[in-house]
């Protein structure tokens, strides 16, 4: 068994002003929202879900992005409603959110 059932990484890279980056599209706020929601739902910790910040994940033009492991599913999101849908459908329900998925 993996240490976590799901490990979620939010790209929170910050580039210089004028350059496209995930953090310029609210990634740090989205990561905080996800981390708080997972804790609120009692899903935080060993054997459950871990939500982390990551540096540049190389998909700046598609951002903001996050990736869910162990499945390796990449998502683009537009705000907390999309994050909530990923939490409810993928992390809890086990069904990736097709409309938000990016190609691998």
C-alpha positions in Angstrom: 0.0 0.0 0.0 1.2 3.5 -0.8 1.7 5.9 2.1 -1.2 8.0 0.7 -4.2 6.8 -1.3 -3.9 10.0 -3.4 -1.2 12.6 -3.5 -2.2 15.9 -5.2 0.4 18.3 -6.4 -0.5 21.9 -7.4 1.9 23.7 -9.6 2.5 27.0 -7.6 5.4 28.3 -9.7 5.7 32.1 -9.8 7.4 33.6 -12.9 8.4 37.2 -13.4 5.5 39.6 -14.1 4.2 39.3 -17.6 5.2 35.6 -18.0 2.5 32.9 -17.8 2.6 30.8 -14.7 0.2 28.8 -12.6 0.6 31.0 -9.5 -0.4 34.0 -11.6 -3.7 32.3 -12.0 -4.4 31.7 -8.3 -2.7 28.3 -7.8 -1.6 29.0 -4.2 -5.1 30.0 -3.2 -6.5 26.9 -4.9 -3.9 24.6 -3.1 -4.9 26.1 0.2 -8.6 25.6 -0.5 -7.9 21.9 -1.4 -5.7 21.3 1.6 -8.3 22.9 4.0 -11.2 20.9 2.4 -9.4 17.6 2.7 -8.7 18.3 6.4 -12.3 19.5 6.9 -13.6 16.2 5.3 -11.4 14.1 7.6 -9.4 12.8 4.6 -5.9 14.1 5.6 -3.1 11.8 6.7 -1.4 8.5 6.2 -3.5 6.1 4.0 -5.7 9.0 2.9 -4.9 12.2 0.9 -2.0 14.5 0.8 -2.1 17.9 -0.9 1.2 19.6 -1.7 2.6 22.6 -3.6 5.1 22.0 -6.4 7.4 24.1 -8.4 7.1 24.4 -12.1 5.6 21.3 -13.6 6.3 22.3 -17.2 2.8 23.0 -18.4 2.6 26.8 -17.9 0.6 27.4 -21.0 -2.1 25.0 -19.9 -2.3 26.3 -16.3 -3.2 26.4 -13.6 -2.6 22.7 -13.3 -2.5 20.0 -10.7 -1.8 16.3 -10.9 -3.2 13.4 -8.9 -1.1 10.4 -8.1 -0.9 7.4 -8.2 -3.1 7.7 -11.3 -1.1 10.4 -12.9 -4.2 12.4 -13.9 -3.5 16.0 -14.9 -6.1 18.7 -14.5 -6.6 22.3 -15.5 -9.0 24.2 -13.2 -10.6 27.6 -13.2 -11.4 28.1 -9.5 -12.6 26.5 -6.3 -15.7 25.0 -7.8 -13.5 22.9 -10.1 -11.2 21.9 -7.2 -14.3 20.8 -5.2 -15.5 18.7 -8.2 -12.1 17.0 -8.3 -12.2 16.3 -4.6 -15.7 14.9 -4.7 -15.6 13.0 -8.0 -12.0 11.8 -8.2 -10.5 11.8 -4.7 -13.6 10.6 -3.0 -15.6 9.0 -5.8 -12.8 7.4 -7.7 -14.0 8.9 -11.0 -11.6 11.3 -12.8 -13.3 14.5 -14.0 -13.1 14.1 -17.7 -14.0 17.8 -18.6 -11.0 19.1 -16.6 -8.5 16.4 -17.6 -5.4 17.4 -19.6 -3.7 14.9 -22.0 -0.9 12.9 -20.2 
